[in-house]
Amino acid sequence: MSNKKTKEEVRKHSKEAIGQLNNLLETYISSNEDSTISKADKLSYWLEDYTKFLSYEPNFKPNKLKRYKRGEIIKVHLGYNIGSEEGGLHYCVVLDKENSINNPVVTVIPLTSVKNSTDINKLRPGSVYLGNSLYTAMFSKLGSLLSTHKQEIAVLKEELIKLSETLKTVGMSGQQLNDISDKINNAKNNLNKLEQEKILINKIKKESEKMNKGSIALVSQITTISKIRIYDPKTNFDILSKIKLSNENLDLIDAELKKLFLKNEF
């Protein structure tokens, strides 16, 4: 017996669900608590992102992304989750031993930073202190990228000045003028791209500074996600590409995974 619903039934159901969601958001927004109002804002952001993910899903091709290797650090959107589940944009470590470039999913463990109030000797079961080696690796690469971008931006600005001066030359043919105009437009586009990348690098650099006291792997929150959720890196040339945990850190995570999920052998 089929449970298939008519379009009208589905439309009615969707209106009811959206109505319940709107009521919940309005309840949050009407609160006098800043934290509750913030929940409405975060949930609204997630609904926007979730809608984008769903619209992107039919055309998503995982083989257009880089191949993700065990121990690599990626930034993903874990969504608006329930209770104590980790959510939002999060740095995670890839756990798969072998993840095919055609695989649409990847298994990860969320990471969090050590806070002033954190006692690394009294972490919850399922949490592993990783030291600050990740912060050192990220800070080093991001600093190097910023230095490179600064040099490339300076070169492009100098090129634009020279091209603009050349454009003022008297007696140039129409084709020559068009060629120089094209070069100027290309240089401007490249400069704009570099400036946007510089902003992103500075943003991630600022985020990584929160890790200066060390990082914690939330092993108990291991999860498998769609690669659609990955923000960075998507290619081998993106900001977080090739940043990974040490083998020693991965061994600590493996030990905690065995403790949490594997039966003791006697």
Buried (B, 14 or more C-beta within 10 A) or exposed (E): EEEEEEEEEEEEEEEEEEEEEEEEBEEBEEBEEEEEBEBBEBBBBBEEBEEEBEEEEEEEEBEEBBBBEBBBBBBBBBBBEEEEEBBBBBBBBBBBEEBEEEBBBBBBBBBBBBEEEBEEEEBEEBBBBBBBBBBEBBBEBBEEBBEEBEEBBEBBEEBBEEBEEBBEEEEBEEEEEEEBEEBBEEBEEBBEEBEEBBEEBBEBBEBBEBBEBBBBBBBBBBBEBBBBBBBBBBEEEBBBBBBBBBEEBBEBBEEBBEEEEEEEEE
